[in-house]
Amino acid sequence: MGIEIERKFLVTGDGWRAAAREVVPMAQGYINDQAAMDSGAMRASVRVRIAGDEAFLNLKSRELGHTRQEFDYPIPVDDARGLLALCVGGLVDKRRHYVEHEGHLWEVDEFLGDNAGLVVAEIELSSADEAFARPAWIGAEVTEAVRYYNLALATRPYSQWSESERSGAVASTH
């Protein structure tokens, strides 16, 4: 069983761009939606992702916060294209920038399409209490704010958010 320990932050400014060592275009969709997760009908999200010239089927448990079960399986790209056509909600298109900072790899997601204008950074850790240096371009932590999860962005994209949601107010988790 895979365990993912990940923290998510808003990104402020473009200071990270010069440090990006690789950029991968991604398109992803979900077999289930946020309502199925919220109601308890589903206990894991089921994601299909095409990342560059690779594709994956991913299952992630529905716990809120930084630690979840995660299972990731490579699949043929043609199968992924077929599965994306079966997904509910919208597709999430983004460019993932890989940025090294003081011994940690940050994944900076620059969203496109209906989620254009949103930029978030994630860091995967070995343990929940692992220390890490925060780059100058990291803003508010949104790890526990459900609306920033990709599953939520497929259901209710950034373009539909209110001005207070867009301004970075993260007090509410839904």
Buried (B, 14 or more C-beta within 10 A) or exposed (E): EEEBBBBBBBBBEEEBEEBBEEEBEBBBBBBBBBEBBBEEEBEBBBBBBBBEEEBBBBBBBBEEEBBBBBBEEEBEBEEBEEBBEEBBBBBBBBBBBBBEBEEBEBBBBBBBBBBBEBBBBBBBBEEEEEEBEBBEBBBEBBBBBBBBBBBBBBBBBBBEBEEEBEEEEBEEEE
